[in-house]
Amino acid sequence: MFRSLTVAALLWVGSMAVADDREPIVVTDEARELHNSCLLIDGHNDLPWEIRTKGSSDFSKLDIGRSQPRLQTDLPRAREGGLKCQFWSVWVPAELDGTGKALATTLEQIELVKLMIDRYPEDLEQAKTADDIERIAAAGRIASLIGVEGGHCIEESLSTLRRLYELGARYMTLTHGNTLSWADSGTDKAEHGGLTEFGKEVVREMNRLGMMVDISHVSVDVMHQALDISTAPVIFSHSSSRAVADHPRNVPDDVLVRLKEKDGVVMVNFFSGFVVPAAADNYAATFQIRRDLEAEGADQDTIDRRQNQYRATHLMPKGTIHDLLDHIDHIAKVAGIEHVGIGSDYDGVSVLPEGLEDVASYPRITQGLLDRGYSPDEIRGVLGGNLLRVMRKVEAAKE
């Protein structure tokens, strides 16, 4: 998820597509049949926070059982897209770090996910294990798991980490956009050279619990140290390739090589600002404006005004689904196709490539991969099999 833009600032973005002479992807009967036979797992969706902010955490006000054009996710479109399993993010703002409110807000978000599952029992069922995912998907429901986005929510407590696991969290992203007291973020000033000793203990405790270590959002030093320390495969729940789009949220090639050795997986993010090279430059520039002004002590109104001034003359290009496929190609080349997954970041981002507008779009990825020569078995892996393999290994490594 990225949350640096205000609602007003989002009104202008996404209107401009980057030039791309590649043909739009049209899903064939062959591709749809293959797609529907796959166990499609999406590693990251921020719908819970959208329900909180747009629907007052009330599904009678924002009923996802019906079409919701204000959202990128609802159950009818999820069914259309062939979604079989979703990790729902229980993200809370990184700015809550140190306020004493991060954990309480995270617990509210976990309860919201459970309320959603209870509200739509014909469509959703909570999963906690890889076996649960397969069983629930076979029964025709969407297996629903909890992903914690940002270690600020544990408030420097391993017992809190254990509590979140008991409540169903099956991965935790070590940081979000801000550097913590124990881990450096990839989009903030590094203060620790990676992980502190407590940060290393967090990784070890996640291994002991059987909780996937998610290194999206973290600094490159943290990526390497987590790979050094973890006794189980690690994941990037929603990141893409830095060699294709040079943004600190993406994964550099030297980490991809090591991820292969660790048998982990990169679940590619759909946000144009991380996927489209020109959009990555654009987003990095707006992000730097925020960081510079924060360092000067500017207030939020000043930050918003300066960012909006930049965006008014530097529109973010949307790109197309081909840009996403380029990331899959590159990760497959460096790490292997068995280390690629899907982590859309739907309802956590404002600008999406053409062809990936919402959760009904997944079949176009299957078609695009077929068009690029990937085999059905390789596609099954990308859509979910690779993540399922990693999850089983994490479960097997728990103490």
N, C-alpha and C positions, 0 to 999 in steps of 0.2 A: 504494500500500500504506500502511496505517497499522499501526503496531506498538507503540502506547503501552500496550496492555493486556496483563496477564499471563494465563496460561492459566486460573488460578483465577478471575480477574475476568471472563472471558468466559462463565462458566457461567450467569450470571444474565441476560445481555443478549438482546435480540431476542424476548422472549416477549410483548411488548405491541405490538399493531398500533394505528396511529393511526386514528381514526375516519375512514372514507371510504365514502360511500354510493354511489360509482360501482361499476358492475357488474364482476365479475371478467371478464377477457378470455378468450374461448373461441376457439381457433384453427380457422378454417374450412378446407375443402379449397382454396378459392381462395387464401387466405393462405399455406397450406403449400406450394402449388405455386409461388407467387411466391418465397417464402422460399428454397426449395431451388434455385431458378434464380439466386439472388443469390450474389455472391462475398463471403461474410461474413468480415470481418476484425475481430478483437478486438485493440485496441491495447495491452492490459495484463492479464497474468495472472501471479500470484505462485506458481504451483504449485512451481517449483524449490525455493523456501525451505521449503515444506511437506514436500516429499520429503526434504530435508535434516534437518529437525527431527523429523518424525514417522516417517520411514523410514530414517534414518541414511544418506541418499543412496544407497539400495539399492533398486532396483525389484523385486528378489525379495522384499523385505520389504513393499513398498507398490506392488503391481502395478497400474498405471493402465490396463492392458489389460482389467481386470475392474472391476466396480462397487466403488467405495470410498466408503461413506457418510460417512466422516470428512472427506472432501474435498468441495469444490464442483466439482472437475474430475476427470473420468476419460475415457478414450477412448470407451467406449460412449455416455455422455451427450453428449460433444462431437459424435459422429456424429448422435445424435438431434436435437441442436440445430442441425444444419446448418453447423457451423463449418468454414470453408475455409482460414482463415489465422489464426495466432496469434503475437503478439509475446510471447515468454516473458520475464518480468522476471528479471534476475540481481541483484536487490536484495540488499544487505548492510546491516547496521545502521549508521545515521548515527553512532552512538557510536564506531565504529571510526575515524572521522576523526582523524588525528593520532597514531594508535597504530602506524602502519607495517603494519597488517594489512588495511586496506581493499582494496587491490589484490589481494593474495594470495587473499583470500576471494572476491572477484569472479571471479578466474580459476577458482577451484574451482567456482563456480556456472555459469560458461560451460561448463566441462567436463561438469558434470552435465546441462546442456541437450543437449549433443552426445551424451552417453551415452544420454539418453532417446530421442533421434532414432534412434540406432543400435539401441536395444533394440526399437523398434517401427517397423521399416522399411515395413511395409504401411500404416501409418497416418500417419507423419510423414516429412517431408523438409526439410532446411534450405534456406531461401531467403535470398538476399542482395540481390535486385533485384526491381523491380516485374514484370519479365518472368518471373522465377523463380516469383513468386506465382501468376501466371496459368497457367503451365505445370504446376506441381505440383498446383494445384486441379483443373485439367482432367484430370489423371491419377488423380484420386480420393483424393489424400492431403491432409493438412493441412499447408500451407506454414508452416514454423516459423522465426521470426526472433528475434533477441536484442535486447532493450531494456535498456539500462543505467539503473538508477534511482538517481540521486544522484551528483553530480560529486565527492564525497569519494573515490570509488574511483580517480580518476586521480592522486591524491596530488600535486596541483599540478604536473603534468607533461604537456606537449603531446605528447611522444613516447609516453607511456602512452596518451593518447587515441588516437593513431594505431595503437598496438598493438591496442587494443580493437576498432577498426574492422576491422583486418586479421583479427581472430578472428571477425568476423561481426556485431558490434554495429551496428545501423542507426538507433538514436536513443540519446541520453543526456538524461535529466532533469537539469537543471542543479544542482538541490539536492534533498535530501529534507526531512526535518522540521527540520533544524538549519541555521543560518547557517554558511557556509563562510568561509574566509579570503578568498574572491574573489567570493562571491555571497550575497545575503540570501534566506533562506527566508521563505515566507509565514506560517509557524507558529513563528517564533522572533524574537528581537530583531534588528531591522535594525541593521547596523553599518557599511554601506558606501554607503548611498543607492542600492542596486541592485548593479551589477557594478563591480568594480575594473577596472583596465586589463588585468590578466591574464584576468579573466572575459570581457572583450570579445574578447580574443584567442582564448579557447576557442570562442566563437560563430563567429568568422571561420574558425578551423581546421576546425570542423565543416562549415561551408559548403564549404571547400576539399576536404574529404574526400568530400562527398556524404552526410553523416550528418545525420539530422533533428534539429533543435534542439527539445527538449521542455521546455516551460515550465509543466508541472504542478508544484505544490509551491512555486514561487518567489514572491517578493514582487511586488506590483503594479509597483514601480519596475523590477524585473528584467524583468517582462513587457514593459513599454514599451521598455526599452533593447534587449532582444533583437529586438523588432520594428523598432527603429530601425537596428540594426546588420546583421541578417541579410539577405543577398542572395537568400535562398530562402525559401519558405513555412516557417512554424514550426507546431508542433503542441502541443496539450495531450493527452497520451496517456491521461489518466484524470482528468478534471475536469468539473465541471458549472457551472450558472449561479448566480452570487452573488445576482442579483436575485430568484431563486426561493427559494434557501436560502442565507442569509447566513452563509457560512463562508469564512475566508481561503483555503481550498483551492480555492474556486470562482472563476470568471472574471467580473469586473465588466463592465458593458455598454460602457464606453469602450474596453476592450480588445477586446471582441467586434467593435466597429465597425472597429478597426484591423486585426483579424485578417482581416476580409473584404477589406480593401484589400491585404493581404499574401497573400491566397488560401490561408490556413491552415485548420486544422480543429480543432475541439474534440471529443474522443472522450469521450462522457459516462460518468461514473463511476456505479456502481450502489450504492455504500455508503449505507445509510440516513442515516448521520451527515452526508453531504454532499448528499443528495437531498431528504430530508423536512425541511421547515422547522423543526418542533419538535425533530426529532432533531439537526439542526445546532446548535441552541442547547444541547441537552443535551451533545453531544460537545465543543463549544467550552468549556463550563464544566468538564468533567473534564480537558480538556487544559490549561486555565489553572491548575487545582489543581496539576498536575504542574509547570508552569513556575514557579509561585510557590514551591513547596517546593524545587525544584532551586536556585532563586536563594538560598534560605535555607540551602542546604547539607544538606538532609535526605537520609537514606539511602533506598535503594530500598524497604525494608520499610515505612518511614513513608509514602512516596508511595503505595505500593499500598494501604495501610490506609485512608488518607484518601480516595483515589479510590473505593475499594469502599464506604466509608460514604456517599459522595454517591450512588453508583449504586443503593444499596439502597433509597433513597427517591425516586430520580429515574430510573425505567426509561426506556430509550431506545425510542421508538416505531419500529416497522419501516416503516410506511407501505405503499404498494402500488405496483405497476408504473405506475399512473397518475401518481404523483409523478415518475417518471423521464420519462414522456412529456411532462409539463409543462415539464421542462427542455429537451427537444428542441424543443417549441413555441416557447419563449422565445428560444433561440439562433437558431432559424430566423427568427423575427421580426426580431431585431436584426442578425444577421450573414448570414442566408440559409441555406436548407436545405442548400445545397451545401457548407456549412462545418461540418457535423455528422457525427460518427462514433460508434463504439462502443468504449469502453475500460472493461470491466466491473470490473476489480480483483478478479476471483474469486480465492479462496484467499489474498487479502491483507486481507480484511475479515471482521468477525464477524457483522454484522447486515445483512440484505438485505431489500428490500421483498417483500411477498407477490406471487408471480407471477414472481419473478426469483431463485429459490432456488439455481440451479446452471446449468451450461452447457447443459442441455437446454431452458432457458427462452427462448432467443433468438426462436423463432417467435412468441411472444406480442408481442414488440416490433413485428414486421411486422404482425400483426393490429391492434395498437393504432394504428399509423400509418395503416393503411387506414381504420380506424374514424374517424380524425380528418381524413380527406380528402386525405391525401398520395397522389400518383400513384405507380404502380409505378417509374417512372424515379427519382423523388425518393427512394423507399425503397431502391432499388439503391445510390444514392449514400450514404445514411446507413449502410447495412450494410457498405460497403466501397469503393465507387467513389470517394468523396471522398478517402479516405486514399490510394488508389492514385494519384489525380491528383497529390496533394501529393508523394508519394514520387517520381514521375517527374520533377516539377519540381526537386526537390532533387538528383536524379541528374544532370539536365541542367545544373545550375548548378555542379557540381563542377569543379575546375581540374585 
